[in-house]
Amino acid sequence: MSEEKKGFLSRELTRRQFMKLSAKGLTGVALSNSLLALIGATRSQAEAGQVDVIATPDHLIAVNRAKCTGCQRCEGSCTLVWDGNIRPYMARLHVRENKNFGEEGPTDDYAYGGGIYGQWGMGPDTCKQCGDAPCMAACPVGAISVSERGGARVIDADTCVGCGVCAVACPWHMPRIDPDKHIATKCVNCGICTRNCPTSAIVMVPWEDVLAAM
């Protein structure tokens, strides 16, 4: 077996391992010090369940809720690059929904939950690039496809009719409907948010670097 094929198989195995963790975080997972350093997390943060991981075709995305301050710079950077202006409500990743009450939203015991009114546990949500993406399956005009470069689920603006079915079908409601252009947009894991986060609360690490750190 060629070294290139061995490397690909190792990468796929590692990616599948992290895909199983995507909904569980890193609580109780044995991680090397080098991998923790790579994703910018401490062992105590990982063991406390404050670090979430998303396995995309090209990268491991790590979100450290202990580092997120809710500044929304990631959302501003996202829309500035993709839309030419700063519109946090149109960002392809979402922080503003989590800022006040965390990921669970307002509850009777909100003071013990996330967000600024609770225990300050917040963080950006970004597209999981699902293998069997509900948004792609639900689109009535076939406007969502898998990008040949990077494997992200992308929306064809020329085909999209702005019906919003993709946003409803997505469990995390990641797609957004642009009120001016009347088309849907979504995260393609471009990395703009990671490069503009002042605390490195969200990072994207290539699988080759993940393999080397394990």
N, C-alpha and C positions, 0 to 999 in steps of 0.2 A: 504494500500500500504506500502510495506516495506521501511525502511529508505534507504536501498541500491538502490532500484528502484527509489525513489524520487531523490536521489543524481544523478543517471544516467540521469534522465529526465531533471534535472536542468542544468546539464553539457551540454547535447545536445542542449537545448534551448539557452544557453549562446554561445555555439560554432556557432550555426546558426546565432545568432545576429552578431557575429564578422565576419562570412563569408560574410555577406552583406556589411561589411565595407572594405573588402580586397582590393577592387579596388578604394576606396574613401579616405582611410586614416581616421584620427580621427578629421578632421576639423568639428567643430560644434557639436561634440558628448559630452554629459555630462559625465565626468569621475570623480570618487571619488579620493580624494587625495591619498588614500592607493593604488589604482590601478595604478595611475600615478607613485607612488614611486616603485611599483612592477616592472613596465616595464622600469624604469629609465628615465622617461621623465618629463619635467615641463609642466605646463598648457599652457604656451605661446608657447612652441614647438609644442604641440598637436594642438593648435588653429591655428598655422601658417602652418599647413599641412606638418610638417617635420617628422611626425611619421607614419609609415605604419604598418599594422598588417596583419598577415596571420594565419588563423585558420586551424590547422592540427588536425588529430584525437586525439592526445595526448596532444598537447601543443598549446599555443598562442605564435606565433613568432612576436616580435616587432622590427622593424628596425628604428633607430633614425638617420636620415640623418644629423641632427645638430651635432651629435657626431662623425660621421665617418670622418676620416682624410685621407682615401685612402691609408693606409699603406700596405694593402693587406696581413696582417698577417693571416687573416682568410683563405685566399686562400692557403697560404703556409702551414698552419697547416692542412688544409683539404687534400692536396695531400701528405703531409709527412706521415699522418696516413694511408691513403687509397692506396697510390702508393709506399711509401717507399722513395720518394724523393720530392723536392720542385719544382713544375711545375704550376705556377699560371694559365697558359692557360688551364690546365686540371682540375682546381678546380670545385667542384660540385656546388658551389655558385659563383656568378660573381660580381666582383668589377671593374676589369680593364676596362671593356667596358664603365663604367659610370664615370671613373676617370677624363677624360679630359673635356667632355661636358655634363655630367649628363645623366639621363635616356633617354632623348629625342634625344641624339646624336647631331652632329654638325648642326647648323642652321645659317641663315643669322644674327640673333640677338643673337649669342652664348654668347655674353658678359653679357646678362641678363638671361641666362639659368643656368644649373647646372655645376658641375665639376670645375676643377681648373682654367679654362679659363673663367668661368662665376661667379656665386654667390656661388661657393663652395658647392653646394648641391649634394652630392653623397651618395651612400649607397649600401650595398650588396643585390643582388637579390638571393633569394633561392627558392627551389621548393615549389609550392603551394599545392602539393599532391591533385590535382583536383579529385573531385568525379567521373566525367566522363572524366578521363584523356585522352586528345587527343593522347599523346605518346603511351599509352597502346592500344588504339583503332587502331592506325595506324600501329603498329608493325606487319610485315607480317609473323613472325614466332612465335608469342605469347610469346616473351621473357620477357615481362613486366607484373608483377602481383602485387596484393595487399598483403603486408606482414601481416601475422597473428599477429605479434608483433608490435604494433604501427600504423598499417594501412598505412605505406608509400608505394608508388609505387616503386618497386625495379626491377632491371634488372638481369636476370639469365645469367651469363657470359658464361655458357656452351651452352645455346640456341642461344644467340645473334650472328648475322652474321656481325655486324658492317656496315649495309647498310646506317645508318644515317637518316632513315625515321622518327624516333622518334624526332630527333633534329629539323627537318623541321616542323613537325606537332605541336610541342610545341609553343604556342604563345610567350613564353619568351626564346625559344631556350636553355632550361636548360640542356638537355643531351649533353654530349661531346663524340666524337669518339676518343678513344686512338690510336694515330698513330703507337704505338709499338705493342699493343695487338690486334688492329683491332676489338675492341668491344666497345659498348657504355657504358658510366657510367653516373650516375645522383645522385643528392642529395637525401639522405634518412632521412634527419633531425636528424643526429646522435648527433649534439650538439657540436662537436669539435670546430667549428668556434666561438660559443658563449663563450666557456671557454678560448679562446685564444685572444679575442678582448681586446686590452688594454684600450679602452674607453667605453666598454659595449654598443657599437652602435647597437649590435644585441643580443637579449636575447630570451630565450625559457622558458616560464612559464607554468607549469602543470595546467590543467583546475581546479583542486581542489583549487589551490592557487588563481586563477582568481576569482572563485566563492566566496571565503572567503573575497576577497578585494572589491567586488562590493557592 
